[in-house]
Amino acid sequence: MRFSPAGDPGTPDARSATRYLVWLAGRHPFIFGAGLALGVIWMLAQALVPAVLGRAVEAGLAQRDPDALVRWSLALLGLGLVQAVAGILRHRCAVHNWLGAAYRTVQVTVDATNRLGAALPRRVAAGEVVSIGTADIEHIGSSIDITARGVGSVVGIVTVAVILLSASQPLGLVVVFGVPLLMALVALLIRPLHRQQAAYRDSTGRLTARAADIVSGLRVLRGVGGEPVLSERYRQRSQALRADGLRVARVESLLQAAQILLPGVFVVLVTWLGARFALRGEISAGELVSFYGYTAFLVSPLRNLTEAADKLTRGHVAARRVVRLLRLAPEFTDPASPVPVPASPGELADVRSGLVLRPGRLTALASAAPQDAVEIADRLGRYADGDVTLHGVPLRDLTLATVRERILVADNDAQLFSGVLRTELDPHDRAGPGAVEAALAAASATDIVEALPGGLDGEVAERGREFSGGQRQRLRLARALVADPETLILVEPTSAVDAHTEARIAERLGPARRGHTTLVCTTSPLVLGHADHVVFVEDGKVVAEGRHEELLAAEPRYAATVSREEDR
């Protein structure tokens, strides 16, 4: 399932949160329609109970007719059975609709994040995505769930109004005009609740993003002594969120009170009027019993309607956040007419910098400014736009799937996910055990696996938090080697390991990638010394290339860059 801003009938329309909720309801039309129908039947069965009870009193008790009493008692039993069966089935449909809407939202959100790819962190805060997957899906599911009870409540109120109008016009008019008045009073609370919930939701997303940033950089913060400062800022944001939550709670408390007070006042009014009419002889005893039953019944649909207003408001606020994410378009899309390229390895060239990667060679890129190397790697992997060619064909003329399949960029921003380590290293289960072990050996990571309980079948915690920074870096390198792409671009793959481990990796990397194209962005002399070819970049341009020893002797700027690395 893919999202289309143009409003494809098979995908959600990004222009409206309301349309998104309608789209969700239409994903399972049979179950959703069945829920509405069962909600109507369930509420109608309850609405007719007072009428049948009144007839039983009028025809059976008042007129002392045992047969009539039995008939109307059986009718009352039948309504009870219909209400029970319809209520059970309605609830099952409601749960199905809740789960369908919630997890369909998860699916379209994940699909949107996949489409955005590497651009996601630049376009959306992490806390926003987390909030969608936690709080928002619950509100969206509840807004779809409440529709069955809401529609049934409307039908039940209309039915009661028609019955009351036929028996007593004053009582019927009280219902006809009283219910809209009650809903108008509730609507006065809905609008400020809508605003407060939106503000609270935004604050929650920002605070979640701040918490994620603090946790991910906690070691660095402790190292530089920044933990107290960030802790104080988080505390201030948390208190601001608490204040927003209190404002929401105030409006919600008024709405909850209104859900009890307003229907209660309405019931008292109708009961009082019915009693006066009975005392004046305008209605019979059986009708009085029916009227009292109607007033007791009306409490339920009126509360359902106020609850529906509340949940639909929450769902609309949550859907607006989802739509905001779905509106984001990826930075790069497939060309209208993709150009085919030969399946054999070919030269990968970056026109802007002048870098050319020849097939089957281990190339090292040393840059006076580390950011220049990162920008080149992003262009080569088509994570940034640039004039890059493969086999002489611009990457922008190839499908993104082709680029991702043939060129892999592995940097230190990549994460380890929770799960079995073997699956983490080989998520597609394409490599055999020998390939995984060879990659671990090349990345000097076998000791990590041996120390992990269960070895390759051991569990990795979220983000690999049980590993040190150097261990995570080696595991990421092993994962990239297991993928075995045609062209592998490594950005500072040894920056967090000690010199002995770095020497082993530098020695083993070339043999592990023999026959494939590899680019290593680094200024480490240990790695540069084992490269087949070294390219030196300054101000984003290739200024010298050759063997490591040749550049040290012939290029002072290269020697100065590498020497700074050695001095660290």
Residue, then its C-alpha position, 0 to 999 in steps of 0.5 A: m500500500r502506497f500513499s499518493p498525494a493526488g488522491d488515488p482511490g486506493t490510498p489515503d488523501a493527504r488533503s484532509a484528516t476527515r478524508y483520512l478517517v473516511w478512507l480508514a473506515g472504507r478499508h473494511p466496508f463489510i465489517f464497518g457496515a455490519g458494525l453500523a447495522l448491528g449498532v442500529i439494531w442493538m439500540l433499536a431493541q433497547a428503544l422498543v423495550p419501554a414501549v413493549l413494557g408499557r403495552a404489557v402493563e396496559a394490556g396485561l395488568a391494567q385490563r387483567d388479560p393473562d394472555a396479553l401479558v404473556r404475549w408482551s412478556l415474550a416480546l420483551l424477552g425477544l427484544g432482550l435476546v436481539q439486544a444481547v446478540a446484536g450487542i455481542l456482534r457489534h462489539r466484535c465488529a467494533v474491536h475489528n474496526w478499532l484494530g484495523a484503523a489503528y494498525r492500518t495507520v501504522q502501516v501507512t506511517v511505516d510506508a511513508t517513513n520508508r519512502l522518505g528513507a534517509a531524508l526522514p530524520r531531516r524532515v520529521a522529528a523522531g518523537e513525532v513518529v513515536s507519538i503516531g505509533t503510540a498515542d495517535i493510533e489509539h485515538i484514531g482506532s477509537s474514532i472508528d470504533i465509536t461510529a457504530r454506537g454513535v449512529g445507533s444512538v442517533v437512530g434510537i433517539v429518533t425512534v423515541a422521539v417519533i413514539l413520544l410524538s405519537a403519544s404526546q406531542p409536548l413530550g415528543l417536542v421536548v425530545v426533538f428540541g432538547v437533544p440538539l440543544l444538549m449537543a450544542l452545549v457539548a459542542l461549546l466544549i469540543r472546540p477548546l478541547h480540540r485546540q488544547q489537545a492539538a497543543y498537547r500533542d505537539s508538546t508531547g512530540r517535541l518532548t519525546a524527540r528531546a528524550a530520544d536525543i538525550v538518551s542516544g547522546l548520554r555517554v557524550l553528555r556525561g563526558v563533556g559535563g553537559e548532563p545537568v544542562l540538558s536535564e534542566r532543559y528537559r525538566q522545563r519542557s516536561q513542566a510545560l507539557r504538564a501545564d498543557g496536560l492540565r489545560v486539556a484535563r480541565v476541558e475534559s473534566l467539564l466534558q465528562a461532567a456534561q456527559i452525566l449532568l446534561p442527560g440527567v437533567f433531560v431525564v428529570l425534565v421528561t419524567w416530571l412532564g410525564a408525571r404531570f400529564a398522567l396526573r391530569g389524565e392526559i396519558s395512561a398508566g402504561e404510557l407513564v411507565s413507557f415514558y419513564g423507560y424512555t427517559a431512562f433509556l435516553v441516558s445511554p444514547l445521549r452519553n454515547l453521542t457526547e462520547a462520540a463527539d469527544k473521540l471523533t475530536r481526538g481522532h481528528v487531531a491524531a489523523r491530522r498528524v498522520v496526514r502531515l507525515l503522509r504529505l511529505a514527499p521523498e527527495f528522490t523518485d524514480p524517473a519517468s523512463p528509467v535507463p537500463v545499465p549493464a549488469s556487469p560492474g562499471e565505473l562509478a564517477d562523481v563529476r563534481s569532485g572528479l572521483v572515479l571508482r574503478p571496478g574491483r578496486l579498494t579505493a580510499l578517500a582522504s579528505a582535509a575536511p571530513q564533511d567533504a567525504v560525507e557529501i561525496a559518499d551521499r552523492l555516490g549513493r544517491y542520498a544527495d543530488g549530484d552528477v554521478t554516473l554508473h557505466g556512464v549513465p546518470l544515477r538520476d536516470l536509474t530507478l532507486a531500487t537499482v541504485r540501492e541494490r548495486i550501491l551500499v553506503a554504510d556510515n556510523d549513523a546506521q543503527l542496530f535493531s533488537g532481535v537475533l544477531r544472525t538476523e541483524l547481520d543477514p536480515h534477508d537470510r541470503a548469506g550462508p553461515g560461512a559468509v556471515e563468519a567470514a564477514l565477522a572475521a574481516a570486521s574483527a568482530t568474532d570476539i563480540v559474538e563469542a562473548l554474547p550469550g547464544g552467539l549468533d543466535g543471541e538476542v541484541a537489545e534495542r540499538g545494541r545498547e549492550f555493546s560499546g561504540g567500537q563493538r557496534q561499529r564493527l558489527r555494522l561493518a560486518r553487516a555491510l560485508v554480509a550484504d556483499p553489494e557490487t559497490l560498498i562505500l564505507v564512511e569512517p568504518t574504524s573511527a571508534v576502534d583501537a589501533h590493533t583492531e583497526a590494523r586487523i580490519a585494514e589488513r582483512l578488508g581488501p581480501a574480503r572485498r576482492g573482486h568488488t568495488t569498495l570506497v573507504c572514506t578515512t584518514s587513518p594511515l593504517v587503512l590508507g596503507h592497505a588501499d589499492h588506490v588513494v584519492f585526496v580531496e580538498d575543498g570538495k575536489v580531487v587534488a591528488e591520487g596514487r598509492h599511500e606512500e607516493l602521496l605522503a612523499a609528493e603531496p604535503r597537504y595529504a601528508a599533513t592531513v594524515s599526520r594529524e590523524e597519527d598524532r591523535 
